[in-house]
Structure formats: structure tokens, C-alpha cells
Amino acid sequence: MMLSTRRSGHFLGVAALLFFYCSFAHAQGACPAGLPVSGNNCYFIAANGTDSNNGTSEAAPWSHAPGMPNCIGKCAAVTPSAGKGFIFRGGDTWHFGNSGASPYTGGTWAINNFSGSSGNPIYFGVDQSWFAGSSWARPILTWDNPVCNANTVGGNCNSATGQFYVTSCAFPSSNMVQFAAWTDFDNFEETGICEGANGTPTYNRYGWGHNLTFSNLYIHGWTHVQWNCVNDTGTCTNTSVFLGGSGSSTTPGETIVNTVVDGSDSDPAGAELGKSDFTTVTYNVFRYVSQMVAKNVHLFHDNLVEHWYCPGDQQDHPNLFEELSEYTASTTAAVYDNVWRHITSDTNSCPVQSIVGLWPAPQGGNTEYIFNNLTYDEFNAEVLNLGQNSGSMGALAIFNNTWENSSNGLIYTCQTVSATVTVANSHDITNNVGGDFGCSGWQPTKVTNLLQSHSTANKQGYTSSETYAYSPADGSGGTVGAGTNETKNFCAALSAAAGSDSTLNDAASACTNDTRYACTYNTSNNTVDCPARTVVARPGSGAWDIGAYEFDPQDPPPAPPTGLTAVVQ
């Protein structure tokens, strides 16, 4: 019995040691503070790492992440799951196309093989205190194709029929990253995609999932081969640059926040922003790109959308913000504090009125509130399209916006409608001889709107050259004190909706102020600064101003100097 007892204790001790060793070998590292994952649930990836490391600290990182085809060894033994974090070193570059570069991913990063859960996403992102070089920079994901634009013509880069295109893609191109559900993707730079003759590769594709968060991304640097079409003849495709695909028409899709998509270094006409859910889109900059078709819209606010291009094939509308009412859940939508500007004014390639502008389409039984928005320097585009797009349509409350049409077209065009539409306190600037509304057979309810020609607006101080375009220069402008107070109407309704949906709290608050004027673009580090403007509160009682702005008599512009003298030389 004594011997048996000693042997039993010995075996128990060995088992405990083996358990300790195995646990240590598969343990995760401590997550950096301030991330959506915490505890000992993180792994680390860097260009100087190796997949034979444990990957559990910044001192012993892998060189790949799970889901990359070239992830091997201890990297391949880990399956991302709910609450896990994968931290990339800032300033490093991962190569998707050039197999001679290191680290080489081996091709598409298939995150779609993994899913988090509600309240416990998988996090792929960064620790901004961990970086290569002398200062923080985003980790870079590249397909390794060089861009082709006006400054790089020559060699493989050509120009014809309004396109800048390459003779062939330098490296095979496919989707860069593919996603499943409940994933946070944060602080990456994505570049180098090339659209082949038959492909439409996407930087981020998520036809497999939903409830995704894309944050602090910088997406740029795409190119394409020559299209086999010119001026609506032939067959062409466009790259879905940012997002492609959708998780489900009945499930919320993605959140996009503090992200820059900037095609100023590319051929802007060769790209689409995306045809996707765009469920919650806030504090972003989208520029030098085309085509945004959204469904499942819930929140769209504080976005700067500028330098919009026609697609190079001209066969598809370069939709500015076209909604498809496919979100079957009961929800209130809010579109506010956005700026759309320089819409096809950089190019003459768009046929007249070829652009679908803002085409809201809330799901039947729901209401969408559109307020404090501004459009200007918009050419060959309808500003708003009212009416049924697809399926049954809910109610629209469009109020306190400033809309300018530089090509002197209509502000509002109308489709067949089966919904309640109210347009209130709208400042419409156009020289269109037919006015601002182009509705026949039915009319929306109109409340204290102001139509001005460009000449009249300019004489009253409303110009595009102001720091905040088309804002009242003083208290004598036609918008000042001329509107209807919507505190107890639309704002009260938004506040009531926020009582059961806290994501609408900001919209309810913004309703009682004037526009924040979206965000500004910091080109030095390709980030977004918000808000662009300090708001003025709208009065709780008494008349509101018409348009996106509320003039503040307590803060007038500085008076011109007086008592000056001049000496003639």
C-alpha cells in the first residue's frame, strides 16, 4: 500500500507538470489596455517574428496571423474565437501579391473561417505603443500592385478614354481580407489591389457574416486593366474598393468609423466605395471614389464625401448614397451632419443627371430623419430622389438641410411613392427654371423652405468660398429666423425613439443644434478629425433658421476696421 501510494503521488505529479506545460504552451498573452479584448487573450504578429514563436508577447511574435495561407507552426495551431485579440506591430508591411517579399501572406487572408459572438468580438488590430521605426504608423496590408495615375504614366501605366490603366496587373489580385461575424478590424492601411479583366477584387469582403466593425482604416492605391468599353458601350466591371457583399438582409451589417478611403493616388473612376449594408457609418472621409449603394441603413452621420467620380464605364450610376430598403427589423434611421461636395466637378465624364444622389428608402413602418446636411459643388446630379426604391417604404422627415446644385438642376426629383414625406426648412440653391421640386402626381408636405438662385444667395453672403460653405454671413440673410421650430415635432420623435434605442441618443441631441459640418481630413497621417465645426444651439421656442446653419447673433463676424488712413506714394 505504501508503494502504491508513492506511485500514485508520483503519477499525479507528472500529470500536473504535463498539464502545466501544455497550458503554458497554449496560453495567450496579456492584451494591451484600451482594446475591445482584455485579459490573457491576445497574440502578437510582427514582420520580424516567426511562426515557431509562442506569439504570446511583443517580444516573441509570429510573422503571420491565423487565416493567412502561410501561417504555420504554432500560428496554425491557434483558432481565433470570441474575445481573442491579434495585435499587429505598427509600421510593418504584409505582402499579399509578391512572394519574394517578407512577410508574404500567401494570398487572401481568410478571417471568414472564424467568428466571434455578441459582446465578444474577435479583434484584429494594434497596440499603438508597439511599432517599428521612430514613430507610430498603421501596419500595411498590400497586394503589391503599383498605382497608375496622371503622375505615373509610362511603362505599364497608360492613359486613354478618360482612364488610367495598366497593361496587366503586376500580381494576381483577389479579395484582400474576408470576414465572418462579430469581428473588429482596426487601424490597418490597405493598398495595392488591381482589378483584372474578369475580376472585381475587394479590400474587405464579408458575404459570410455580420456585426463587423471597421475602424481607423486608410484605404487607397488601387489600379485596373483597361476596360473594354467607352461611353456606355461594351462590357465593364468596377472594383468594389472598400466593401463587397453583405451578411444578411435581416441582420445588422457593419459599423464603419474614423476610416479614410482616398483614391487621390489612383484612377478614381476605376473604383466603387461599395455595395453593402452601411448600417452604421460615422466620422469617415470618402474621397476620389464612386458608387455607394447602401441597405440596412441605421446611422449615417458626420461623414465627409468629396471628389466623387463617374465610374469609368459610365454604365452604372455613380450613386452618391442610394439606399435599398431591405432591413426588415423595426428601426429608426438618422442621416445627419454630413457634407457632400465636389461631386463630379473634377471630371466632365458624367452625362447630365446621370448620378443618383441621395435616395433614401427606409423600411416600411419606420421613419428616417435627414437633417443638418450640406451638398455643394455638385454637377450633373439629382441632389435628392424621393420615392420608392425597392419594397415598401417608410416615412421621411427631411429638414434643416442646405442643398446646392451647381449644374442648375432640380434639388428634389420624385419616384412613385407610397409613404409620408415631409420637407421642412430646406435651403435650396439652384438656377433651375423649374424650381427645386420635380414631382408630378404627388407632392411631399413642404414647410417653410427657401429657394434661391446662385446670384441671390451670393448677394446675401451665402457662398461656397466661406469657411463653412453657404452659411449665413450675418443676420440679414434669407434663412435667418425664417424657419419652423421642429423641437416638439421631429426632435421630440427622435428623442422618443432614443428611449428604446440608445444608439439614437446622439441624433436626438444633434437635432436641437445646427450642423457639425462633418469632419476634416488630416492628410499628414490620413486620419479623421471630428467635428469640423462648433455647433450653435437651435432655440427651444421661437423660429429656427432655414438650412443646416443657425445664425448666432452673439458671435457675428468681426467688423471691418474703422479710422484707417492711407498715404499716397
Steps between C-alpha positions, in 0.01 A plus 500: 500500500783736580661430162172543321445831674840630402448393138159667499649824629778481246256453213284786625806724509599411145145561382499840668830592335372388161181703551708804599727460196212461256315793652811715477566393142151602390450802729415836351682820589366798692298737283608866486273744680226687318402228253163323461671183628665462839669254732745234383331465163739655247758390245756721328617524138799691358712499185804383701308217665491130428208260510700267723479757781226474759358830371392589852702820540642786299843351569410167336257574214390294204563626147149405381149494642257206499306499175800602290593207273865515611417481871679185623632345820365644824318770300298231318418325828293796621138547394367855551183502707280736700693741722841431344731775373767495229732799528711619206813709539463848356711602201548144368378384157334170408516404131210327327630495143879496491621162620856632504417752770481424870279434680299352214145403596455246224190679366156587635475526878201277578367636828160373382596161647461647851217673686467683829176540689273777624693709750818299433640581158827376358736798484759545225682825566783679670672622813609852407790486746651210298646595164803474272687818422510828686126568528162332478355411159229254402605149398470469121323229302589514128428300186826655370357643176632850422243774445430652160400865478582827322834522677616146420417464127767301319611139489211287620283806575293638212238766441208484258125565485509681830667208676834441658555127469773237504581261216487216751485460875846453645372238742188283506228680685215366707312611808748620759314408819183292541289522816245301694291634791582702812846621401675832569755607237696802615780735389631338182617663178382307195639562154621345174194324361469461120179417315552245228294456185244271661535570869369750749731455798412669824716616786246370751232247412251363748229305325539244779415709803362802678555720804844611385687812604748670267684782677792735437583350160682675214412349161657626178723408207296288259535451127340301217552366150335680208125466473354366178250782479472871432198724558243236586605243241664168570527313826677624810533432868595724787706419804315494830781672678397503863217257558338230296216269584260493790437281796120488505211722405346435841809537718692821569812514290800714582618801693748723316664769709798739472599348167652662189447369148704728273559432130695822435807287420300266273268511200191621687262393225616141535355434839186464705480578868271202530160340471438390853293542815658826627295449815690739730736735318642784709794745499656387171659660192418348159667678206611450141284194460152413373187297566343454842195276507379438854245277662414448863586865577457596863747786567693703245650815648803729512638363174693709247435374147688693231652483150249243377568352156295334232592134455730467203254286306210747550265202503423514868377804688773640726249486781575756765293338775231269365312300759325171447232442761584142590542526876195316628559570869305789649736793536526875465771631267685832526714668232648825630799736522649376172669702226487390134709728276696511172274240345629423148625859476853358450398325179278556198444130439153480656194542279250761619291386797670161489566484872265359755548742787352438843223245452364416845283195539412407858333166558121508512368596841822685595600866479826645371608845620729698269625831642797738538654380173670703226565435132683740270711514185286217367479456125277289277329345798163493659551610858218296652272239352176454688294190464490128497821317416429138591248337727262696719622839611480673837466869582757771426560808713741725307568827677759772556731410215689719254501363145686670212493377140778655292372363170167675562295185517218406732561459871225240540385248243222253574415139434171325560451524874294317757626677809480819702768749397551838668755758388545787744744790544688407184740757351508416128749680274467445125434697184262235372212681328256230610573558868630258756236223494441276199204299625197418290192312614583554865680754714679463833382714788702824480562723801686837488753415233712765324594480131775741387690546177877504527501875437251571778675269745841652423376855545374404845841355593428131439802381298707187450821685592399549864676294764165323541343509156165677454471603865332832592756782505280719721149530637356648181515179295179345377541187712531679835191471720289383207452135588265286703596382849517121490584445869160355583462320171795318346739548793243374749438196280873427482531532877213255545669254263826538694314391813489146365816519283796670670695513174266786403599717798748702295246554223244625753756745640622610155142579398490797739827644364615608157753314286836371622615518136626141495873447557831623361765286332849508645711420195824485699402169659180414311273525800168666574449796736146555630297709519594761243292774656366610841122486494248772581197394702163545334246683719262293707222744413469755223598467136791289381719600208448330165783274385777312675622804695363705789635857500634606841453875553729477803789396281490713184797522264756768593404852390722666239761735647416870520703820517761382253700749294714453194797691370539518124862442397 
